[in-house]
Amino acid sequence: MRVALMISSLGPGGAERVMSLLAGELVARGHEVWLVTLAQTGDDFFLVDPRVHRLGLGLSRESTRIWDALYANVCRIRTLRRAVMSAAPHVVLSFMTRTNVLVLLACTGLPVRIVVSERVDPASHRDSLLWQGLRWLLYQRADAVVVQTERIATWFRGRLWRRDRVVVIPNPVEPGKQTPATGEPPPQPFILGAGRLVRQKGFDILIRAFGMVAPDAPQLRLVIAGEGPMRSSCAIWRPGWVSDPG
């Protein structure tokens, strides 16, 4: 099967990481995979399996005025359509709301199945009214809408005509890699949470959950790495439970 994967960029983010893993796994299973980004390939943070056809469109510039943004998105739709027609995939899989909307518009009338995937909880991550409206209008045409949790699935099923098209697929987990024994004692065990320090990421929930188990596992530490506006609120962390982030 020929598959086209589409996302804004392969920058340092969770959705981008999942996309790079997915591309590698699909090509390893014998599929022909195209990975298309609006950004140029020189901006990639994640490496992609060399067997994947990598196409960077170089169309991710910022627009300061509404007419500039409208023109830029028209150009993106046209270029995405040409990319899909060139690759001639059986399935297009797109990540993240705005890219999903552009891909659905670009593929209008083309003989290809379209799967869109939301990578955040839309109930807590509000986009502009324009993009929200386009999402509800165009997602009705998708062959499947992939979300990460049952709660998000319930939210979408209440807003789409075809509820059966909403599918839950959690994030992948890579198997751990064993390292050779060195004779040195193992380091102190810890749980690592990494990401932007914003409420959307739920680090406050992680800290509360860890606080519930910490008394029964005094040798375990929680390490949080990241930057963001919630960094200053780290004063709620109890000494010995959570390390200083960064």
N, C-alpha and C positions, 0 to 999 in steps of 0.2 A: 504494500500500500504506500502511496505517496502522500506525505503529510506536510503541511505548511504551518509552522509555529510563528505567531506574531506577538510582539510585545514592544513597548516604547523603546527600551534600551536593555542592555545587560550590565547596568550599573550595579553598585553594591547594595542590593536590596533582597528581601526574602523572596518575592515573586520572581525576580531575575534568577536567583539561585535555583529555584524549583524548575524554571524553564530550561536552564542549562542542563540540569540533571535529566529532565524529561527527554530532551533532544538526544542525549547520549544513550539513554535506555531504549528509546524507540529505534535508533539506528543499530544498536547492538542486537535487537530482535529481528533485524533484516528489513526494516522499512526504509524507504527513501525519504530523507528528512531535509526540509528547508527551514532555516531559522531566519526570520526577517525582523529587523528592528527599524523604527523610525530614525534612531540615532545612527551615526556612522560606526563602523566596526572598531575604529581606533579608540572609541570611548568604552570598550568592553572591560569589565572588571573580572568577569568569570571566563574561564577557558571552556571551549566547546570541543567535543569529539571531532577530530579532523575529517571524519567521514560525513559530517553534516555540511550541507550546502549553506554557507553563511552569507547573508545579504544585508548590508547596512545602507539605508536609503539617504541618510544625512539630512533628515527633515525635522529635526527636533528643536529648532531655534525657538526662542521666546518671542511672543508678540506683545507689544505694549498698548496697541489700540485694537478696538473691536473689529475694524475692517481688515487690519493686518492679520488678526487671528482667523477671520473667516476665509480670507484668501489662502492662508497657510494650510488650513484644514481641507480646502478644496484641492489644493495641490497634493496633500497627503492621500486623499481618497483616490485621485487619479493614478498616483504612483503605486499605491497599494493594489489597485485593480490590475495595472500592468504586470506587477510582480506575481499576482495570483494567476493571471492568464499565461505568463511565461512558465511558471512552475507546473501549472495544470495539476494541482493536487486533487486527491479524492476527498480530503478533509482539511479544513482550516481550523486551527485551535488558537484562540486569541486570549490574552491575559490583560486584565485591568479595564475599568469602565470606559475610559475615553478611547483607548485603542480598540476595545470591543465595538464601540459605536462606529468608529471609522471603518473597521473591517466589514461590519454588516452593511454599511452603505456602499463600500467598494465592491462587495460581492453581489450586489443586486443583479438578478438575472443570470448569474453564472451557475453552471451545473456542478455545484460543490456543496458538500455538507459543512455547516458552520457550528462550531462549539465555542461558546464564550465562557470564561471563567472569572468569577469575582474573587479577589484576593484579600478583601477587607470586609468587615461587618458594616453593611450600608446603613444600619440603624444608628451607628455611632460615628460614621465617617460620611458627612454630608458634602456632596458636590454642589455645584451651582444648579439653579433651577433648570437652566437650559439643558445641561448634561443629564440631569435626572429625568427630564421629560423625554429626551432622546432615548435614554436607556429603556424606559417603560414602553415606548413605541416600538423600538427596533428589536428588543429582546424577544418579543412575541414571534419573530421570524427565525430565531435561532433553533437549530435542531436539538440542542441541549444547553442548559445553563448549569455550570459546575460551581458548587460552593464547598466550603470546608467543614461546616458543622450543620447539625440538624436544626439548630436555632435559626441560622441564616437561611436554611432551606425553607423553613416555615414562613419566614418573612417574605421570601420571593414567591412562594406558592400562593400567598394571599394577594399578590399583585400581578401575576401572569395568568393568561387565559388557559394555557396548557400546563397545569401543575405537574403532570407526569414528566415533563422535560427537565425539571430541576433535579439534579443528581448531586449527592454528597460524596466527595473524594477528599479525604484529609491530606495534609502535607506528607510527602515521603520522608522516610528516615533512612539514612545510609547506615549499613552495618558497620560496626566498629572495627578498626584495624588493630590487630595484635602486634606489639613490638617485642623484639627479642629481649630475654631477661638479661639484665646487666649486673645482677648481684647487689644493686643498691636497693634500699627500702623504698616501697612505693610512696608517692607523694600523698599528702593528706587529701582524702576524697572530697570533691566539691561538685556542686551543681552550677552550671554556667548558663546565665541568661544574657543574650546580646541583642541590642537593637536600639532604636531611638527611644530616649527617655521621655515619652509622651503617654498620656492616659490611655490612648487607644491601644497601646501595646500590652496593657494589663500587668505591668510590673508590680503594682500595688497588690493585685490578687496573688501573684507569685510569692511576694514577701509574706503575706498573711498565711498562705498555705505552708510555707516553709516554717513559719513560727509555730504552727501546730505540731510539726513533726520534730523540730529541733531538740526539744527536751529529751526525746527518746533516741536521738542520734547525735550526741555531743561531738563526735569526731567529724561530722559533716559540716561543710560551709556552703554558703550561697554566694556566688560571685556574679555581679552584674556589670557588664561592660557596655558603655554607650555614652552619648551626649544628648542633651535636650533640655527643654524648659523645666522638667520635673527633677533635674539633678539637685536643685537646692532643697527639695523636700526630703532628701535622704536622711534628714535628722530623725525621722521616725524609726530608722533601722536600729536595732539593738546591738551593742558591741558583742562581737564573737559570733553573730549570726550571719552578717552580711559584710563583705569587704567593701572598701572604698572603690567606687566605679572609676572607669577610665584606665 
